[in-house]
Amino acid sequence: MTQPNFADMTDAQLRAYVLQNPQNTEAFHAYVDRLHSANPNPQLMKIEEAEIELERRVNQGQR
């Protein structure tokens, strides 16, 4: 079976492919590489910030 060309896929298509083919490490690496290239310097949250964000999202879902 031939490997699809991940470079020709949109972000959404590649994400869907990775979700449908979790054993395909090449696809996973292509997806992570693409995410990293879109945001090479992500800002990490402090644990306190993550807890606040999680609580906000949980409360938002209860409305």
N, CA, C and O of each residue as an XYZ file, in Angstrom:
252
protein
N       0.850     -1.185      0.000
C       0.000      0.000      0.000
C       0.889      1.239      0.000
O       1.876      1.302      0.732
N       0.538      2.213     -0.815
C       1.336      3.425     -0.930
C       0.960      4.428      0.157
O      -0.195      4.549      0.566
N       1.986      5.132      0.598
C       1.797      6.167      1.610
C       1.242      7.423      0.938
O       1.749      7.816     -0.113
N       0.223      8.063      1.506
C      -0.282      9.305      0.915
C       0.770     10.404      1.012
O       1.674     10.336      1.845
N       0.648     11.401      0.170
C       1.559     12.537      0.202
C       1.033     13.538      1.225
O       0.088     14.279      0.952
N       1.656     13.554      2.409
C       1.178     14.400      3.500
C       1.329     15.881      3.181
O       0.553     16.698      3.677
N       2.314     16.240      2.363
C       2.521     17.636      1.999
C       1.370     18.189      1.173
O       1.101     19.390      1.209
N       0.688     17.324      0.430
C      -0.440     17.761     -0.391
C      -1.741     17.870      0.392
O      -2.722     18.415     -0.115
N      -1.765     17.360      1.622
C      -2.979     17.389      2.450
C      -3.108     18.736      3.161
O      -2.112     19.370      3.509
N      -4.353     19.155      3.368
C      -4.591     20.330      4.202
C      -4.343     19.924      5.653
O      -4.206     18.739      5.959
N      -4.288     20.902      6.532
C      -4.115     20.598      7.954
C      -5.240     19.696      8.450
O      -4.996     18.732      9.175
N      -6.465     20.011      8.058
C      -7.621     19.221      8.498
C      -7.557     17.791      7.956
O      -7.871     16.841      8.673
N      -7.159     17.640      6.713
C      -7.050     16.305      6.121
C      -5.964     15.482      6.812
O      -6.154     14.299      7.095
N      -4.828     16.120      7.079
C      -3.733     15.413      7.737
C      -4.124     15.019      9.151
O      -3.821     13.909      9.589
N      -4.788     15.905      9.867
C      -5.249     15.593     11.228
C      -6.211     14.413     11.191
O      -6.092     13.490     11.997
N      -7.158     14.437     10.266
C      -8.122     13.339     10.145
C      -7.412     12.031      9.815
O      -7.761     10.978     10.349
N      -6.422     12.097      8.939
C      -5.676     10.893      8.579
C      -4.949     10.326      9.794
O      -4.966      9.116     10.024
N      -4.313     11.197     10.569
C      -3.593     10.751     11.764
C      -4.560     10.109     12.759
O      -4.241      9.082     13.359
N      -5.728     10.703     12.936
C      -6.714     10.144     13.865
C      -7.228      8.783     13.391
O      -7.501      7.901     14.205
N      -7.357      8.617     12.084
C      -7.841      7.350     11.525
C      -6.750      6.294     11.424
O      -7.046      5.105     11.303
N      -5.489      6.719     11.472
C      -4.349      5.802     11.319
C      -3.333      6.035     12.441
O      -2.209      6.455     12.168
N      -3.700      5.774     13.678
C      -2.809      6.094     14.796
C      -1.500      5.311     14.784
O      -0.536      5.722     15.431
N      -1.446      4.216     14.076
C      -0.223      3.417     14.013
C       0.791      3.986     13.021
O       1.944      3.554     13.010
N       0.390      4.932     12.201
C       1.264      5.499     11.176
C       2.112      6.619     11.794
O       1.689      7.773     11.863
N       3.307      6.252     12.235
C       4.172      7.234     12.893
C       4.683      8.290     11.921
O       4.940      9.425     12.321
N       4.833      7.931     10.663
C       5.284      8.919      9.675
C       4.251     10.041      9.527
O       4.614     11.214      9.439
N       2.977      9.682      9.501
C       1.916     10.683      9.413
C       1.889     11.543     10.676
O       1.724     12.760     10.602
N       2.049     10.911     11.817
C       2.059     11.638     13.084
C       3.199     12.652     13.103
O       3.001     13.805     13.487
N       4.385     12.226     12.692
C       5.535     13.133     12.672
C       5.315     14.278     11.681
O       5.696     15.415     11.961
N       4.713     13.997     10.542
C       4.420     15.050      9.566
C       3.451     16.073     10.161
O       3.596     17.276      9.946
N       2.465     15.583     10.907
C       1.485     16.470     11.533
C       2.137     17.331     12.611
O       1.914     18.541     12.659
N       2.941     16.715     13.475
C       3.613     17.471     14.535
C       4.591     18.478     13.936
O       4.683     19.606     14.418
N       5.316     18.089     12.899
C       6.226     19.023     12.228
C       5.468     20.225     11.679
O       5.934     21.361     11.765
N       4.300     19.960     11.117
C       3.486     21.047     10.566
C       2.996     21.969     11.678
O       3.013     23.190     11.523
N       2.562     21.395     12.790
C       2.123     22.219     13.917
C       3.269     23.078     14.438
O       3.094     24.258     14.740
N       4.441     22.465     14.538
C       5.599     23.205     15.042
C       5.997     24.326     14.084
O       6.358     25.415     14.530
N       5.939     24.080     12.798
C       6.319     25.120     11.837
C       5.314     26.271     11.849
O       5.679     27.407     11.542
N       4.058     25.998     12.196
C       3.044     27.048     12.270
C       3.241     27.915     13.510
O       2.876     29.090     13.515
N       3.823     27.329     14.565
C       4.049     28.066     15.804
C       5.353     27.576     16.433
O       5.327     26.762     17.355
N       6.486     28.063     15.946
C       7.775     27.538     16.402
C       8.131     27.898     17.842
O       9.004     27.262     18.434
N       7.475     28.901     18.414
C       7.778     29.332     19.784
C       6.512     29.370     20.633
O       6.067     30.449     21.025
N       5.927     28.216     20.920
C       4.690     28.224     21.707
C       4.935     28.740     23.123
O       6.003     28.530     23.700
N       3.943     29.407     23.662
C       4.026     29.910     25.022
C       3.459     28.852     25.960
O       2.312     28.431     25.815
N       4.257     28.436     26.905
C       3.815     27.427     27.858
C       3.053     28.093     28.993
O       3.381     29.200     29.423
N       2.022     27.388     29.471
C       1.236     27.897     30.588
C       1.842     27.439     31.905
O       2.410     26.351     31.999
N       1.715     28.274     32.908
C       2.037     27.851     34.264
C       0.889     26.968     34.731
O      -0.218     27.063     34.200
N       1.133     26.120     35.706
C       0.104     25.197     36.181
C      -1.122     25.963     36.680
O      -2.257     25.524     36.491
N      -0.887     27.092     37.307
C      -2.003     27.904     37.808
C      -2.874     28.415     36.660
O      -4.102     28.422     36.748
N      -2.209     28.843     35.575
C      -2.951     29.317     34.403
C      -3.752     28.183     33.770
O      -4.888     28.383     33.342
N      -3.159     26.996     33.714
C      -3.847     25.839     33.143
C      -5.069     25.472     33.972
O      -6.115     25.138     33.415
N      -4.953     25.530     35.289
C      -6.089     25.221     36.161
C      -7.226     26.219     35.956
O      -8.393     25.832     35.909
N      -6.885     27.503     35.833
C      -7.900     28.538     35.594
C      -8.585     28.307     34.255
O      -9.808     28.407     34.153
N      -7.798     27.998     33.225
C      -8.361     27.759     31.888
C      -9.255     26.524     31.890
O     -10.328     26.536     31.286
N      -8.828     25.468     32.556
C      -9.637     24.254     32.641
C     -10.950     24.532     33.348
O     -12.007     24.096     32.893
N     -10.892     25.249     34.450
C     -12.113     25.587     35.182
C     -13.046     26.436     34.321
O     -14.261     26.237     34.333
N     -12.472     27.387     33.571
C     -13.284     28.238     32.684
C     -13.997     27.391     31.633
O     -15.182     27.593     31.366
N     -13.271     26.441     31.040
C     -13.865     25.603     29.999
C     -14.930     24.666     30.562
O     -15.953     24.435     29.918
N     -14.699     24.133     31.742
C     -15.697     23.265     32.378
C     -16.957     24.048     32.689
O     -18.066     23.586     32.424
N     -16.784     25.244     33.255
C     -17.936     26.077     33.581
C     -18.670     26.538     32.339
O     -19.893     26.682     32.356
N     -17.946     26.768     31.277
C     -18.550     27.200     30.010
C     -19.454     26.086     29.460
O     -20.495     26.370     28.868
N     -19.066     24.842     29.653
C     -19.850     23.718     29.175
C     -21.088     23.449     29.993
O     -21.974     22.721     29.544
N     -21.177     24.023     31.197
C     -22.328     23.790     32.069
C     -23.451     24.777     31.826
O     -24.522     24.651     32.420
N     -23.232     25.739     30.981
C     -24.270     26.771     30.731
C     -25.320     26.270     29.798
O     -26.261     26.998     29.479
